[in-house]
Amino acid sequence: MAKSLARFKQLPADEQSLIESFIDHLWMENGLSDNTLSAYRNDLAGFSSWLVARQQQLIDAQTQHIQQYLSHNFQLQQKRRSVARLLSSLRRFYRYLLRENTIKEDPTQLVESPKPERSLPSSLNEEQVDALLDAPNVHDDLGLRDRAMLELLYATGLRVSELINLELSQVSLDPGVLRVVGKGDKERLVPIGEVALDWLSDYLQSARSHLLKAKATTNALFVTKRGRAMTRQAFWYMVKRYALIAGIATELLSPHILRHAFATHLLNHGADLRVVQMLLGHSDISTTQIYTHVADQRLRSLYHQHHPRA
C-alpha cells in the first residue's frame, strides 16, 4: 500500500488531480470502501506511470496504449484475473472522463477483456483411487454401503447430487445400467462396470435392508440408519473421512473428485472425448475438453519423469 501511494505521489500534479477527481466521484456516487478506492488509485497510478515514461498522459491515451499496457502486464506474468480487473478500472475511469466531457472518445471501448482462466479440476491418480475405494470396512453395513457408493461413483462419473438422488427404479442390475436424471431433468443411460455392479448387488442383498430395519420405506437407493436418503453434506464428510484413512491430502479433494478421476482416467486410457461427454451428461463438449488438459498434463509429467532426454 505504501509503495503504491509513493508511486502515485511521484506522478505529475495534473495526473494526480485527474485520478483524485475520479476517486472522489467513486466515493460520492458509490460509497466504495477505502481498500477498493486504493485499488483503483493504484491501477490508475500504474498506468499513468507507464504513460509518463513514454511522454504520454492519461487524457491522451489511445486504444493501442491500453492494449500495450495490458500486454506489458501479461509479460510481467500477471494472472488473467488481475489484468481483467485492471482493464475494468481503466474502463470505469475513461467512461467517467467521457461523461465529464474531459475526453471525446473512450480508448477502452474496443479493447477486449482477457478470457478468464479455467481452473483445472483436481484429480486422483489410479493408486489413490484404489486406496480411497479400499478404505471402508465392508464387514459393516455402513461400510458396505459406502464402498458401493464410492465404487459406483468412480465407475459411472455421476455428479454427487445424481448419486444421492438415485432411486431403486433407476437401477437395472441385469444389463448393468443406470437411468440418471441430470441437470435440466435430462435423462441419460450410464453403464455400470462389473466391479461396481458386484458391490452394488452385495449392498442391495444385505446392507440396505439391515439399515432400514423394516422401520421405514423409501425408494432411495442409498440410505442412512434413519431410513432416509443420504445428503450431499453427509456424503462429502464421508469422502473426507475415507481420504484421511487412505492417506490422501485433503487439498486434493473436491465434492466431484471421483467424477473428475473417472473422466481423466478414461481419457488417459484412450476413450473418445464424445463418449466421455455423453457419460458425464455434458450438454457442451467444451465442458468436457477441460479433462483433456488434465490428461495432457499427466502425459507431460510422465514424459519429463522417464524420458532420458526430457
Secondary structure, DSSP 8 states (H G I E B T S, - for coil): -HHHHHHHHTS-HHHHHHHHHHHHHHHHHH---HHHHHHHHHHHHHHHHHHHTTT--GGG--HHHHHHHHHHHHHTT--HHHHHHHHHHHHHHHHHHHHTTS-SS-TTTT---------------HHHHHHHHH-S-TTSHHHHHHHHHHHHHHHH---HHHHHT-BGGGEETTTTEEEEE-GGG-EEEEE--HHHHHHHHHIIIIIHHHHHTTS----BSSB-TTSSB--HHHHHHHHHHHHHHHT--GGG--TTHHHHHHHHHHHHTT--HHHHHHHHT-SSHHHHHHHHHHHHHHHHHHHHHH-TT-
